[in-house]
């Protein structure tokens, strides 16, 4: 029985994920610039699902998009209301 070779980045990602310093206490947010993943599994005992890696450059784009799209929709609705 042979084990699959472990990718060095996968080992780095796992090591970073296990470091308590990369997790915030209250919100359970994760931030590591060394971890290459945008979404990481949540820590055990904190629920199921994924957490956003705020150290990843794509996280800023994701959060900006999640804020800008609703704001743009509200702006369009306001402009339509006053354009009458």
C-alpha positions as CSV (number, residue, x, y, z in Angstrom):
1,X,0.0,0.0,0.0
2,X,1.6,3.3,-1.1
3,X,0.6,6.7,0.2
4,X,0.0,9.5,-2.2
5,X,2.7,12.1,-2.2
6,X,1.9,15.2,-0.3
7,X,2.1,18.5,-2.1
8,X,4.4,20.9,-0.2
9,X,1.8,23.7,-0.4
10,X,-0.9,21.4,1.0
11,X,1.4,20.7,4.0
12,X,2.0,24.5,4.5
13,X,-1.7,25.2,4.2
14,X,-2.5,22.6,6.9
15,X,0.2,23.9,9.2
16,X,-1.1,27.5,8.8
17,X,-4.7,26.3,9.4
18,X,-3.7,24.7,12.7
19,X,-2.0,27.8,14.1
20,X,-4.3,29.5,16.6
21,X,-2.7,32.9,15.8
22,X,-4.3,32.8,12.4
23,X,-7.8,32.6,13.8
24,X,-9.7,35.5,15.5
25,X,-11.7,34.6,18.6
26,X,-15.2,36.1,18.3
27,X,-16.0,35.8,14.7
28,X,-13.9,32.7,13.8
29,X,-12.3,34.5,10.9
30,X,-9.1,33.3,9.4
31,X,-6.2,35.2,8.0
32,X,-3.0,33.8,6.6
33,X,-1.0,35.2,3.7
34,X,1.0,32.0,3.5
35,X,-2.1,29.8,3.0
36,X,-2.9,29.6,-0.7
37,X,-6.6,28.8,-0.2
38,X,-9.4,31.5,-0.5
39,X,-11.8,29.3,1.5
40,X,-10.7,27.1,4.3
41,X,-12.6,24.6,6.5
42,X,-13.9,26.0,9.8
43,X,-12.2,24.8,12.9
44,X,-13.7,21.9,14.8
45,X,-16.3,22.8,17.4
46,X,-17.1,26.1,15.6
47,X,-19.7,24.8,13.1
48,X,-19.6,23.3,9.7
49,X,-18.8,25.0,6.4
50,X,-16.0,27.2,5.2
51,X,-14.3,30.4,6.4
52,X,-12.9,33.1,4.1
53,X,-9.1,33.5,4.3
54,X,-8.8,37.3,4.7
55,X,-5.0,37.0,4.0
56,X,-5.7,35.9,0.4
57,X,-5.8,38.8,-2.1
58,X,-9.1,37.4,-3.6
59,X,-10.8,37.9,-0.3
60,X,-10.8,41.6,-0.7
61,X,-12.3,41.3,-4.1
62,X,-15.0,39.0,-2.9
63,X,-15.9,41.3,0.0
64,X,-15.9,44.4,-2.2
65,X,-18.2,42.6,-4.7
66,X,-20.5,41.6,-1.9
67,X,-20.8,45.2,-0.8
68,X,-20.7,47.0,-4.2
69,X,-23.4,44.9,-5.9
70,X,-26.2,45.6,-3.4
71,X,-25.2,49.3,-3.1
72,X,-25.3,49.6,-6.9
73,X,-28.8,48.0,-6.9
74,X,-30.0,50.5,-4.3
75,X,-28.5,53.4,-6.3
76,X,-30.3,52.3,-9.5
77,X,-33.6,52.0,-7.6
78,X,-33.2,55.5,-6.1
79,X,-32.3,57.0,-9.4
80,X,-35.3,55.3,-11.0
81,X,-37.6,56.7,-8.3
82,X,-36.4,60.3,-8.8
83,X,-36.2,60.1,-12.6
84,X,-40.1,60.1,-12.8
